[in-house]
Amino acid sequence: MSEKGNFLTIKENGTGELIIKKSRFIANIARTTTTDAANDFIQKISKKYRDASHNTFAYTIGLNDDQVKESDNGEPSGTAGVPELKALQLMNLKNVTVVVTRYFGGIKLGAGGLIRAYSNSVTNVVEKVGVIKRVLQQELIFSVPYNRFDEIDHYLKQQKIFIANTEYGVDVKIHIFVNDDQQAKPKEDLTNLLAGQVTFTNGEKRYNEIPVEANNYHEQ
């Protein structure tokens, strides 16, 4: 996390698969905000693949990894759940549960091979489903004359501030969302652009989702 209250998580739930020395590693990943949700997901996937050799898992709940858990589910100690959890943490992901199912292919991988296989299974499924940053944002509402709208719209686009809604009346009422802890600059800039003839009203606060480029997780 780079700002207070903001965090990275997966874009959507999904599945990925790797074949390593004839063993199938099927990773299922989901957003989970509570341990109950995490455990429900683990049980669901384990039941789906109940004929598998192993259903290993890891989860991290809370913005500061407040609740974490992992399981090797019969694999040698420390070769499955721990590398899965470390993979999630290295990518700075929060509120995520992953279950990696293994169908043994007849060739032993050794401890090092298992660690790499389970870690890579997590990385692979995360890259497949994508990552987003959930950013706490404040809605700001303000009005501008029609003849100033294009100028304000241009400024907002330059700043990568999305217009959530516009209402047309005597003036144009604009709804934007800005990062909750970064309201000062856009307010100051807009006030200057409009020569002080603007009043801001706070709307709702909400988490908005911003896509994150692959391999860029550590900079977020």
Secondary structure as UniProt FT lines:
FT   TURN            4..5
FT   STRAND          7..10
FT   STRAND          14..20
FT   TURN            21..22
FT   STRAND          23..31
FT   HELIX           35..48
FT   TURN            49..51
FT   STRAND          54..61
FT   TURN            63..64
FT   STRAND          67..71
FT   TURN            73..74
FT   TURN            77..78
FT   HELIX           81..90
FT   TURN            91..92
FT   STRAND          96..103
FT   HELIX           110..129
FT   STRAND          131..144
FT   HELIX           146..148
FT   HELIX           149..158
FT   TURN            159..160
FT   STRAND          163..168
FT   STRAND          172..179
FT   TURN            180..181
FT   HELIX           184..193
FT   TURN            194..196
FT   STRAND          201..212
FT   TURN            214..215
FT   HELIX           217..219
//
